[in-house]
Amino acid sequence: MAHSIELLPDDSIDARIRAEWQALADAGLPSAARIRASSNRPHVTLIAAGHIDGGVDATLADCAGDLPLPCRIGAPLLFGHGSRRILARLVVPSAALLSVHARVFETATPFLGDAGAFAHAAPDSWTPHITLARRVETAQVAAVLEVLDALGPFDAAGSFTALRRWDPDNRLEHIVAGSAG
């Protein structure tokens, strides 16, 4: 499982994303709500790697000096290829968000080991998003969009309030800057 460094949204965005997760699950569709771990929460992955040494925590606080960081959540989008996709909400890129991402990437790189970061997390390859569901079959896309549409418009202005490092080996989250709701 991937180690990661992530931004956590404010309570209003967190609640809306969780409502979308639940609506998808209630409709019998794939949903992140099915992940029962207490650490499962809406987030934007800034960097993912096979390993991130915990020594990075002390250096990350400087990267998150902009917290809370204003953000806007955008339209649903799909990642992947083949018959199964990842459903997510776009996080509209801003200069401030891209700057935080670049600083975290540069700061964390020495703590990633030989394999480095996953390619999709690199600056100029990264698409900021919050995952709603994995393994969405292409035949389910219309139903997924109908469920999301039924929840009404997503008034998506908010902020990121915390920076966390996720350690899946030990199943621990480390809030390294800001505060998580």
N, CA, C and O of each residue as an XYZ file, in Angstrom:
724
protein
N       0.848     -1.183      0.000
C       0.000      0.000      0.000
C       0.891      1.242      0.000
O       1.992      1.223      0.550
N       0.417      2.302     -0.609
C       1.216      3.511     -0.780
C       1.261      4.368      0.477
O       0.256      4.551      1.164
N       2.439      4.882      0.758
C       2.611      5.933      1.757
C       2.247      7.240      1.065
O       2.388      7.355     -0.152
N       1.782      8.223      1.829
C       1.390      9.478      1.189
C       1.493     10.658      2.138
O       1.524     10.509      3.359
N       1.545     11.832      1.531
C       1.437     13.108      2.232
C       0.231     13.798      1.612
O       0.127     13.907      0.390
N      -0.679     14.264      2.462
C      -1.992     14.693      2.005
C      -2.444     15.994      2.654
O      -2.023     16.340      3.757
N      -3.307     16.699      1.946
C      -4.025     17.839      2.515
C      -5.413     17.372      2.929
O      -6.061     16.614      2.208
N      -5.865     17.828      4.094
C      -7.203     17.496      4.583
C      -8.098     18.725      4.491
O      -7.680     19.824      4.857
N      -9.333     18.551      4.003
C     -10.227     19.701      3.840
C     -10.918     20.094      5.142
O     -10.905     19.362      6.131
N     -11.516     21.272      5.100
C     -12.292     21.763      6.242
C     -13.544     20.904      6.445
O     -13.855     20.030      5.636
N     -14.240     21.172      7.529
C     -15.396     20.347      7.900
C     -16.506     20.368      6.859
O     -17.160     19.347      6.650
N     -16.740     21.507      6.193
C     -17.845     21.570      5.234
C     -17.553     20.728      3.992
O     -18.435     20.021      3.503
N     -16.337     20.797      3.485
C     -15.989     19.966      2.328
C     -15.959     18.499      2.740
O     -16.452     17.639      2.010
N     -15.387     18.211      3.895
C     -15.350     16.837      4.398
C     -16.765     16.259      4.461
O     -16.997     15.136      4.014
N     -17.711     17.027      5.016
C     -19.088     16.541      5.160
C     -19.737     16.293      3.802
O     -20.433     15.292      3.630
N     -19.525     17.179      2.841
C     -20.140     17.001      1.527
C     -19.552     15.787      0.814
O     -20.288     15.016      0.199
N     -18.240     15.611      0.891
C     -17.618     14.445      0.258
C     -18.135     13.168      0.915
O     -18.454     12.202      0.221
N     -18.222     13.152      2.237
C     -18.750     11.965      2.929
C     -20.209     11.699      2.534
O     -20.620     10.543      2.435
N     -20.985     12.752      2.311
C     -22.369     12.578      1.851
C     -22.387     11.933      0.465
O     -23.235     11.087      0.183
N     -21.461     12.327     -0.387
C     -21.369     11.705     -1.712
C     -20.954     10.242     -1.587
O     -21.517      9.371     -2.250
N     -19.966      9.978     -0.732
C     -19.571      8.581     -0.493
C     -20.786      7.756     -0.073
O     -21.025      6.673     -0.606
N     -21.559      8.283      0.898
C     -22.690      7.531      1.439
C     -23.782      7.342      0.396
O     -24.369      6.263      0.308
N     -24.065      8.369     -0.393
C     -25.089      8.252     -1.432
C     -24.707      7.182     -2.453
O     -25.560      6.411     -2.892
N     -23.446      7.134     -2.825
C     -22.986      6.095     -3.755
C     -23.151      4.710     -3.130
O     -23.645      3.789     -3.780
N     -22.742      4.564     -1.879
C     -22.874      3.271     -1.189
C     -24.344      2.871     -1.067
O     -24.691      1.711     -1.288
N     -25.212      3.830     -0.714
C     -26.642      3.542     -0.569
C     -27.263      3.084     -1.885
O     -28.236      2.331     -1.890
N     -26.697      3.543     -3.000
C     -27.188      3.153     -4.323
C     -26.578      1.832     -4.791
O     -26.853      1.378     -5.902
N     -25.756      1.220     -3.952
C     -25.128     -0.050     -4.317
C     -23.972      0.098     -5.286
O     -23.594     -0.854     -5.970
N     -23.415      1.293     -5.341
C     -22.306      1.573     -6.253
C     -20.987      1.598     -5.486
O     -20.987      1.732     -4.263
N     -19.873      1.471     -6.186
C     -18.580      1.583     -5.500
C     -18.486      2.924     -4.778
O     -18.992      3.939     -5.256
N     -17.829      2.908     -3.617
C     -17.736      4.122     -2.813
C     -16.610      4.003     -1.806
O     -16.344      2.924     -1.277
N     -15.954      5.120     -1.546
C     -14.937      5.163     -0.496
C     -15.559      4.974      0.883
O     -14.837      4.724      1.847
N     -16.875      5.088      1.000
C     -17.546      4.855      2.287
C     -17.380      3.415      2.752
O     -17.532      3.123      3.938
N     -17.071      2.523      1.833
C     -16.924      1.108      2.187
C     -15.616      0.824      2.923
O     -15.446     -0.256      3.488
N     -14.702      1.776      2.920
C     -13.442      1.623      3.656
C     -13.731      1.991      5.105
O     -14.049      3.143      5.399
N     -13.625      1.039      5.998
C     -14.069      1.234      7.380
C     -12.978      1.720      8.331
O     -13.260      1.950      9.508
N     -11.763      1.881      7.865
C     -10.674      2.324      8.746
C     -10.966      3.714      9.295
O     -11.498      4.568      8.587
N     -10.620      3.934     10.542
C     -10.862      5.244     11.161
C     -10.058      6.352     10.481
O     -10.413      7.527     10.578
N      -8.993      5.984      9.804
C      -8.163      6.973      9.108
C      -8.729      7.356      7.743
O      -8.213      8.267      7.097
N      -9.786      6.670      7.294
C     -10.375      6.966      5.991
C     -11.109      8.293      6.064
O     -12.119      8.423      6.756
N     -10.589      9.273      5.344
C     -11.223     10.588      5.321
C     -10.928     11.240      3.976
O      -9.939     10.899      3.326
N     -11.768     12.167      3.557
C     -11.481     12.890      2.325
C     -10.123     13.588      2.419
O      -9.769     14.156      3.452
N      -9.380     13.533      1.325
C      -8.048     14.143      1.302
C      -7.596     14.335     -0.138
O      -8.148     13.747     -1.068
N      -6.583     15.169     -0.296
C      -5.905     15.341     -1.574
C      -4.481     14.848     -1.385
O      -3.736     15.379     -0.562
N      -4.112     13.842     -2.141
C      -2.756     13.310     -2.047
C      -1.801     14.243     -2.781
O      -1.954     14.491     -3.977
N      -0.818     14.754     -2.054
C       0.214     15.602     -2.654
C       1.352     14.764     -3.212
O       1.903     15.075     -4.268
N       1.700     13.705     -2.502
C       2.789     12.836     -2.934
C       2.490     11.428     -2.456
O       2.000     11.232     -1.343
N       2.783     10.456     -3.291
C       2.618      9.047     -2.940
C       3.880      8.311     -3.350
O       4.498      8.611     -4.372
N       4.248      7.333     -2.519
C       5.473      6.572     -2.766
C       5.369      5.222     -2.071
O       4.499      5.014     -1.225
N       6.247      4.324     -2.429
C       6.289      3.027     -1.775
C       6.670      3.129     -0.316
O       6.290      2.280      0.491
N       7.422      4.169      0.029
C       7.811      4.406      1.422
C       8.118      5.891      1.602
O       8.717      6.518      0.729
N       7.706      6.444      2.733
C       8.089      7.803      3.129
C       8.589      7.711      4.561
O       7.838      7.351      5.468
N       9.851      8.036      4.758
C      10.450      7.985      6.089
C       9.810      9.039      6.991
O       9.580     10.171      6.568
N       9.529      8.661      8.225
C       8.900      9.567      9.179
C       9.714     10.797      9.500
O       9.181     11.767     10.039
N      11.009     10.777      9.178
C      11.842     11.946      9.402
C      11.391     13.163      8.617
O      11.792     14.287      8.919
N      10.558     12.943      7.610
C      10.060     14.056      6.803
C       9.148     14.978      7.611
O       9.018     16.158      7.286
N       8.520     14.452      8.657
C       7.523     15.232      9.401
C       8.063     16.572      9.887
O       7.386     17.595      9.785
N       9.270     16.562     10.410
C       9.850     17.793     10.967
C      10.080     18.851      9.897
O      10.115     20.043     10.203
N      10.237     18.434      8.660
C      10.516     19.383      7.583
C       9.253     19.880      6.884
O       9.292     20.879      6.165
N       8.138     19.191      7.092
C       6.923     19.532      6.353
C       6.188     20.758      6.873
O       5.463     21.404      6.117
N       6.358     21.089      8.132
C       5.621     22.230      8.690
C       5.873     23.506      7.897
O       4.957     24.303      7.697
N       7.099     23.704      7.447
C       7.410     24.898      6.661
C       6.673     24.906      5.327
O       6.363     25.974      4.798
N       6.392     23.736      4.784
C       5.687     23.643      3.506
C       4.224     24.034      3.638
O       3.590     24.440      2.664
N       3.701     23.913      4.827
C       2.273     24.136      5.044
C       1.992     25.474      5.699
O       0.952     25.647      6.335
N       2.895     26.408      5.554
C       2.713     27.717      6.162
C       1.496     28.457      5.662
O       1.049     29.416      6.291
N       0.952     28.020      4.531
C      -0.211     28.683      3.945
C      -1.538     28.168      4.500
O      -2.596     28.626      4.068
N      -1.508     27.229      5.445
C      -2.756     26.688      5.986
C      -3.431     27.686      6.915
O      -2.738     28.346      7.689
N      -4.755     27.827      6.872
C      -5.627     27.145      5.929
C      -5.445     27.698      4.510
O      -5.257     28.896      4.302
N      -5.508     26.789      3.561
C      -5.280     27.097      2.153
C      -6.628     27.099      1.428
O      -7.281     26.058      1.350
N      -7.056     28.253      0.894
C      -8.337     28.284      0.182
C      -8.342     27.290     -0.978
O      -7.322     27.068     -1.631
N      -9.507     26.700     -1.217
C      -9.627     25.760     -2.333
C     -11.045     25.795     -2.884
O     -11.970     26.315     -2.260
N     -11.179     25.230     -4.058
C     -12.485     25.075     -4.696
C     -12.540     23.657     -5.249
O     -11.629     23.204     -5.942
N     -13.631     22.969     -4.924
C     -13.831     21.609     -5.405
C     -14.647     21.689     -6.686
O     -15.640     22.412     -6.756
N     -14.224     20.946     -7.693
C     -14.843     21.028     -9.003
C     -15.681     19.813     -9.368
O     -16.203     19.103     -8.508
N     -15.787     19.607    -10.645
C     -16.643     18.572    -11.220
C     -16.108     17.168    -10.952
O     -14.931     16.987    -10.639
N     -16.990     16.182    -11.079
C     -16.518     14.795    -11.013
C     -15.613     14.507    -12.208
O     -15.772     15.092    -13.279
N     -14.668     13.602    -12.006
C     -13.808     13.165    -13.102
C     -13.455     11.707    -12.909
O     -13.592     11.157    -11.816
N     -12.997     11.088    -13.985
C     -12.612      9.678    -13.967
C     -11.147      9.544    -14.338
O     -10.656     10.229    -15.236
N     -10.454      8.656    -13.639
C      -9.072      8.316    -13.957
C      -9.025      6.845    -14.355
O      -9.894      6.055    -13.985
N      -8.006      6.501    -15.105
C      -7.755      5.096    -15.391
C      -8.076      4.725    -16.816
O      -8.400      5.563    -17.658
N      -7.972      3.429    -17.050
C      -8.250      2.882    -18.369
C      -8.840      1.486    -18.177
O      -8.847      0.949    -17.069
N      -9.324      0.919    -19.249
C      -9.952     -0.389    -19.136
C     -11.372     -0.268    -18.633
O     -11.995      0.788    -18.749
N     -11.882     -1.347    -18.077
C     -13.291     -1.378    -17.688
C     -13.560     -0.820    -16.295
O     -14.720     -0.642    -15.920
N     -12.509     -0.539    -15.517
C     -12.698      0.007    -14.160
C     -11.937      1.311    -14.003
O     -10.793      1.440    -14.440
N     -12.589      2.272    -13.375
C     -12.028      3.615    -13.226
C     -12.044      4.066    -11.773
O     -12.658      3.433    -10.913
N     -11.364      5.161    -11.522
C     -11.419      5.845    -10.235
C     -12.278      7.086    -10.437
O     -12.035      7.878    -11.347
N     -13.276      7.248     -9.591
C     -14.152      8.418     -9.613
C     -13.652      9.397     -8.564
O     -13.396      9.016     -7.422
N     -13.514     10.652     -8.950
C     -13.004     11.666     -8.024
C     -13.695     12.995     -8.281
O     -14.407     13.165     -9.271
N     -13.469     13.924     -7.375
C     -13.839     15.328     -7.565
C     -12.554     16.083     -7.837
O     -11.577     15.940     -7.102
N     -12.550     16.879     -8.877
C     -11.407     17.734     -9.167
C     -11.240     18.756     -8.055
O     -12.224     19.310     -7.564
N     -10.016     19.005     -7.661
C      -9.695     20.165     -6.832
C      -9.105     21.178     -7.804
O      -8.040     20.950     -8.377
N      -9.796     22.289     -7.988
C      -9.386     23.274     -8.985
C      -8.003     23.807     -8.612
O      -7.822     24.372     -7.533
N      -7.030     23.628     -9.502
C      -5.671     24.077     -9.181
C      -5.606     25.601     -9.051
O      -6.175     26.334     -9.860
N      -4.912     26.050     -8.033
C      -4.633     27.477     -7.854
C      -3.122     27.620     -7.751
O      -2.411     26.641     -7.527
N      -2.641     28.835     -7.915
C      -1.200     29.062     -7.777
C      -0.724     28.647     -6.388
O       0.350     28.061     -6.248
N      -1.520     28.950     -5.362
C      -1.127     28.596     -3.989
C      -1.074     27.084     -3.800
O      -0.138     26.576     -3.183
N      -2.059     26.360     -4.317
C      -2.073     24.901     -4.190
C      -0.898     24.281     -4.940
O      -0.231     23.385     -4.423
N      -0.649     24.750     -6.140
C       0.477     24.216     -6.912
C       1.809     24.514     -6.231
O       2.735     23.707     -6.294
N       1.905     25.664     -5.586
C       3.122     26.013     -4.852
C       3.332     25.086     -3.656
O       4.445     24.613     -3.428
N       2.267     24.824     -2.889
C       2.373     23.899     -1.753
C       2.778     22.517     -2.254
O       3.646     21.871     -1.667
N       2.156     22.065     -3.333
C       2.499     20.752     -3.883
C       3.978     20.683     -4.260
O       4.665     19.721     -3.919
N       4.460     21.696     -4.958
C       5.869     21.699     -5.377
C       6.807     21.703     -4.172
O       7.819     21.001     -4.171
N       6.474     22.492     -3.146
C       7.326     22.533     -1.945
C       7.329     21.196     -1.211
O       8.380     20.727     -0.775
N       6.165     20.588     -1.077
C       6.092     19.281     -0.407
C       6.869     18.245     -1.212
O       7.609     17.444     -0.640
N       6.710     18.253     -2.515
C       7.415     17.283     -3.357
C       8.926     17.429     -3.196
O       9.635     16.441     -3.002
N       9.408     18.654     -3.275
C      10.850     18.902     -3.148
C      11.355     18.530     -1.753
O      12.408     17.908     -1.619
N      10.616     18.904     -0.732
C      11.022     18.629      0.647
C      11.005     17.138      0.955
O      11.894     16.637      1.644
N      10.008     16.428      0.455
C       9.846     15.008      0.789
C      10.752     14.085     -0.011
O      11.055     12.983      0.447
N      11.188     14.498     -1.177
C      11.950     13.606     -2.053
C      13.116     12.904     -1.362
O      13.287     11.705     -1.584
N      13.931     13.569     -0.538
C      15.029     12.845      0.117
C      14.569     11.769      1.110
O      15.382     10.958      1.551
N      13.304     11.750      1.459
C      12.781     10.801      2.446
C      12.028      9.634      1.805
O      11.396      8.842      2.505
N      12.094      9.527      0.474
C      11.284      8.540     -0.240
C      12.003      7.236     -0.550
O      11.360      6.283     -0.991
N      13.282      7.160     -0.340
C      14.005      5.947     -0.695
C      14.331      5.914     -2.172
O      14.071      6.867     -2.907
N      14.901      4.805     -2.593
C      15.409      4.684     -3.964
C      14.326      4.749     -5.034
O      14.573      5.258     -6.127
N      13.150      4.249     -4.744
C      12.096      4.211     -5.758
C      11.507      5.589     -6.041
O      10.962      5.817     -7.122
N      11.607      6.502     -5.093
C      11.078      7.848     -5.290
C       9.563      7.887     -5.295
O       8.893      6.924     -4.923
N       9.047      9.011     -5.722
C       7.595      9.227     -5.759
C       6.987      8.523     -6.963
O       7.654      8.309     -7.974
N       5.719      8.168     -6.842
C       4.995      7.642     -7.984
C       4.899      8.754     -9.032
O       4.726      9.924     -8.692
N       5.011      8.380    -10.297
C       5.090      9.356    -11.390
C       3.900     10.317    -11.412
O       4.076     11.497    -11.716
N       2.705      9.845    -11.101
C       1.520     10.711    -11.181
C       1.509     11.799    -10.109
O       0.684     12.711    -10.169
N       2.417     11.716     -9.123
C       2.476     12.724     -8.057
C       3.481     13.834     -8.347
O       3.560     14.808     -7.599
N       4.235     13.697     -9.403
C       5.269     14.683     -9.715
C       4.658     15.992    -10.216
O       3.628     15.985    -10.889
N       5.305     17.122     -9.882
C       4.839     18.385    -10.466
C       4.751     18.247    -11.991
O       5.584     17.581    -12.606
N       3.774     18.857    -12.576
C       3.473     18.809    -14.001
C       2.819     17.501    -14.441
O       2.454     17.367    -15.610
N       2.662     16.536    -13.537
C       1.928     15.302    -13.832
C       0.752     15.115    -12.883
O      -0.101     14.258    -13.115
N       0.699     15.902    -11.828
C      -0.252     15.747    -10.738
C      -1.583     16.410    -11.065
O      -1.619     17.540    -11.552
N      -2.663     15.712    -10.798
C      -4.007     16.269    -10.905
C      -4.619     16.257     -9.512
O      -4.944     15.186     -8.999
N      -4.784     17.419     -8.886
C      -5.351     17.436     -7.533
C      -6.810     16.976     -7.553
O      -7.612     17.448     -8.359
N      -7.135     16.051     -6.656
C      -8.481     15.487     -6.624
C      -8.760     14.852     -5.269
O      -7.846     14.583     -4.490
N     -10.033     14.619     -5.007
C     -10.484     13.871     -3.835
C     -11.232     12.651     -4.361
O     -12.226     12.789     -5.075
N     -10.762     11.471     -4.013
C     -11.349     10.234     -4.515
C     -12.712      9.975     -3.877
O     -12.890     10.097     -2.666
N     -13.669      9.613     -4.737
C     -15.004      9.235     -4.284
C     -15.192      7.719     -4.304
O     -15.860      7.161     -3.433
N     -14.600      7.052     -5.301
C     -14.771      5.599     -5.434
C     -13.678      5.026     -6.326
O     -13.166      5.696     -7.223
N     -13.342      3.797     -6.061
C     -12.413      3.043     -6.905
C     -13.184      1.893     -7.551
O     -14.260      1.510     -7.091
N     -12.620      1.362     -8.611
C     -13.190      0.216     -9.307
C     -14.618      0.474     -9.821
O     -15.490     -0.392     -9.734
N     -14.829      1.657    -10.347
C     -16.116      1.986    -10.965
C     -16.096      1.421    -12.379
O     -15.264      1.807    -13.200
N     -17.008      0.514    -12.653
C     -17.077     -0.064    -13.991
C     -17.649      0.971    -14.956
O     -18.491      1.787    -14.582
N     -17.182      0.924    -16.194
C     -17.645      1.917    -17.172
C     -19.166      1.868    -17.323
O     -19.790      2.895    -17.588
N     -19.761      0.706    -17.160
C     -21.219      0.588    -17.254
C     -21.933      1.280    -16.089
O     -23.142      1.502    -16.159
N     -21.208      1.623    -15.022
C     -21.806      2.274    -13.850
C     -21.677      3.797    -13.876
O     -22.228      4.476    -13.010
N     -20.968      4.332    -14.845
C     -20.673      5.766    -14.840
C     -21.948      6.609    -14.858
O     -22.051      7.571    -14.096
N     -22.907      6.278    -15.696
C     -24.142      7.068    -15.749
C     -24.866      7.040    -14.402
O     -25.358      8.071    -13.946
N     -24.933      5.883    -13.770
C     -25.607      5.776    -12.469
C     -24.878      6.581    -11.404
O     -25.510      7.230    -10.570
N     -23.568      6.542    -11.430
C     -22.762      7.308    -10.472
C     -23.047      8.800    -10.624
O     -23.256      9.500     -9.633
N     -23.054      9.279    -11.857
C     -23.296     10.702    -12.093
C     -24.717     11.101    -11.701
O     -24.929     12.210    -11.212
N     -25.692     10.218    -11.908
C     -27.063     10.504    -11.480
C     -27.145     10.645     -9.962
O     -27.829     11.534     -9.455
N     -26.452      9.775     -9.241
C     -26.450      9.851     -7.773
C     -25.853     11.177     -7.316
O     -26.416     11.852     -6.454
N     -24.721     11.548     -7.891
C     -24.079     12.808     -7.503
C     -24.954     13.998     -7.863
O     -25.064     14.948     -7.088
N     -25.576     13.952     -9.035
C     -26.437     15.046     -9.475
C     -27.646     15.209     -8.551
O     -28.089     16.329     -8.301
N     -28.172     14.104     -8.051
C     -29.344     14.156     -7.171
C     -29.047     14.866     -5.849
O     -29.969     15.325     -5.175
N     -27.780     14.959     -5.478
C     -27.410     15.660     -4.244
C     -27.434     17.175     -4.410
O     -27.309     17.911     -3.431
N     -27.591     17.637     -5.637
C     -27.638     19.070     -5.894
C     -26.262     19.659     -6.115
O     -25.252     18.960     -6.023
N     -26.226     20.951     -6.408
C     -24.948     21.608     -6.692
C     -23.983     21.495     -5.514
O     -24.383     21.515     -4.350
N     -22.735     21.378     -5.846
C     -21.668     21.294     -4.836
C     -21.093     22.692     -4.700
O     -20.267     23.103     -5.515
N     -21.523     23.440     -3.666
C     -20.961     24.767     -3.408
C     -19.600     24.542     -2.787
O     -19.488     24.278     -1.589
N     -18.595     24.643     -3.582
C     -17.328     24.017     -3.270
C     -16.229     24.911     -2.745
O     -15.078     24.476     -2.695
N     -16.517     26.118     -2.357
C     -15.453     26.955     -1.803
C     -15.185     26.525     -0.373
O     -16.113     26.301      0.404
N     -13.923     26.411     -0.035
C     -13.543     26.001      1.315
C     -12.054     26.158      1.495
O     -11.427     27.025      0.887
N     -11.493     25.309      2.336
C     -10.047     25.387      2.564
C      -9.503     24.038      3.013
O     -10.230     23.172      3.499
N      -8.211     23.901      2.833
C      -7.481     22.776      3.408
C      -6.924     23.257      4.734
O      -6.333     24.334      4.818
N      -7.118     22.453      5.765
C      -6.775     22.894      7.115
C      -5.644     22.112      7.762
O      -5.140     22.507      8.813
N      -5.240     21.001      7.143
C      -4.192     20.179      7.759
C      -3.377     19.462      6.697
O      -3.832     19.225      5.578
N      -2.167     19.131      7.087
C      -1.265     18.323      6.265
C      -0.981     17.059      7.057
O      -0.568     17.126      8.215
N      -1.203     15.901      6.432
C      -0.943     14.653      7.153
C      -0.046     13.748      6.328
O      -0.011     13.815      5.099
N       0.679     12.896      7.048
C       1.440     11.813      6.411
C       0.756     10.519      6.799
O       0.513     10.259      7.978
N       0.447      9.709      5.798
C      -0.197      8.426      6.028
C       0.857      7.325      5.920
O       1.572      7.229      4.922
N       0.940      6.502      6.956
C       1.866      5.369      7.025
C       1.026      4.093      7.035
O       0.557      3.676      8.094
N       0.827      3.463      5.870
C      -0.034      2.284      5.817
C       0.587      1.051      6.471
O      -0.130      0.142      6.889
N       1.914      1.018      6.560
C       2.560     -0.139      7.182
C       2.146     -0.273      8.640
O       1.927     -1.378      9.136
N       2.041      0.858      9.319
C       1.651      0.873     10.728
C       0.217      1.346     10.936
O      -0.259      1.440     12.068
N      -0.472      1.646      9.821
C      -1.860      2.124      9.841
C      -2.007      3.353     10.736
O      -2.916      3.437     11.561
N      -1.086      4.306     10.551
C      -1.073      5.517     11.366
C      -1.113      6.757     10.493
O      -0.472      6.818      9.444
N      -1.876      7.741     10.941
C      -1.834      9.050     10.305
C      -1.110      9.999     11.247
O      -1.297      9.961     12.463
N      -0.287     10.843     10.660
C       0.481     11.824     11.425
C       0.077     13.202     10.923
O       0.395     13.556      9.787
N      -0.614     13.985     11.740
C      -0.944     15.361     11.372
C       0.323     16.170     11.637
O       0.735     16.339     12.785
N       0.931     16.665     10.571
C       2.225     17.345     10.718
C       2.098     18.862     10.687
O       3.045     19.567     11.034
N       0.945     19.368     10.279
C       0.714     20.817     10.276
C      -0.787     21.068     10.244
O      -1.548     20.277      9.689
N      -1.199     22.169     10.841
C      -2.605     22.537     10.853
C      -3.404     21.677     11.806
O      -2.859     21.034     12.703
N      -4.721     21.679     11.593
C      -5.589     20.871     12.450
C      -6.640     20.174     11.603
O      -7.215     20.758     10.685
N      -6.874     18.918     11.934
C      -7.872     18.114     11.234
C      -9.153     18.108     12.045
O      -9.127     18.015     13.272
N     -10.288     18.210     11.336
C     -11.587     18.246     12.005
C     -12.015     16.960     12.626
O     -13.095     16.888     13.213
